[in-house]
Amino acid sequence: MDNPQPQVQDQVQEKPKRDKKMVVLLAVMVVVIMGLVGVVLYLVQQNNQLRKQLAVSPTPRPEDDQPLAETPDPTADWEIYTNNTNGFSFQYPSDWELSDQLIEYSNLQVLKSGPTNGKFDWTDGSVLIITFNDYDQEVAKYFAGVELAEFSYQDWQGVQNKVNEGMNFNESIIVKKNYQEGKEIVVAWSQMDERNGLSAEKYFLPMLSSFKFFEPSESSGTPDIFTRQLMMARDTEREAHLHAITSAVYQYAAEHDGNLPSYYGVDFPTTQTCIGAGLGCFNLGGAGAPDSVVPIYIVEIPKDPLNGTEEETGYKIYLTETGRVHATAKGELKEISITR
């Protein structure tokens, strides 16, 4: 009969081995479970972050993809005025009337008539005037004795006056700007009736914004407005001089039985002759002795403001065949003559 005791001993020896395998298996399962838990926690965290992002950034709508509409340009269909001689341009409404008188009267007007719709009649409309005259003189002309407020827009500076008392309405603005060395442009605006809808905000300010400046063109051969203004001023002075000279001669003749002054045997010229003390000229200042023209009838004989001298004043005089005194001057923009 076999002895069973050794088998029991073997079973006792194998039990620790099985326990060890169970421990390893449990350890592996714990690691796997912890890994799964970590993955789940990570996914939950990502999901929460995504929810937050969606809450901050709403779902785009189809209309959000459309481009924003551009603000319409109120001057898009306006006319453009360009002055190459003076180096500037600006825009004005196409239904306004432009009167360019910069050469003749040193101003340019753009105006819109009111309900009367009279041509170049802005008494119930609005007008914009551009000039190169002195700014202070323009302010004094438009606002004599009127209380003014300062006005500025972009780089334009000036003054403003606005009256709104029942039927009495007027809004006037004058601004200036230095756009070239030593050159200043002046722009004046007036609105006479607020009911016409021609407000400064709607028209004047956009027109100011549209001004552009550039170097004047020298190819035209036309003097710029500032040179022309000086030329016009000198021509005006020449004309005044001729009036003074002919008036003095006329006054002398009136007091001397119609006789014109002579100079030591030299009769008053009957052909066009220069006035002055030089050779070949008629010395009108010393003529008429003992009642000399100067200083009895005129303080002194005027001289051309540009190149007149005592020897030759730059003016000419003579007695016409019809017995009238005719004096002439060579102007810079026109020929000047006076007949008395």
Secondary structure, DSSP 4 states (H G I P E B T S, - for coil): ----HHHHHHHHHHHHHHHHHHHHHHHHHHHHHHHHHHHHHHHHHHHHHHHHHHHHSPPPPGGGGSPPPPPP-TTTT-EEEEETTTTEEEEE-TTSEEEEEHHHHSEEEEEE--TT--TT--TTSEEEEEE-S-HHHHHHHH-TT---EEEEETTEEEEEEEEEETTEEEEEEEEEEEEETTEEEEEEEEE--GGG---IIIIIHHHHHT-EE-PPPSTT-PPPHHHHHHHHHHHHHHHHHHHHHHHHHHHHHHHTTTPPP-BTTBPPPSS-EEBSSSTTSB-TTTTTTTS-HHHHT-SS----TTT--SS--SEEEEE-TTS-EEEEEE-SSSEEEEE-
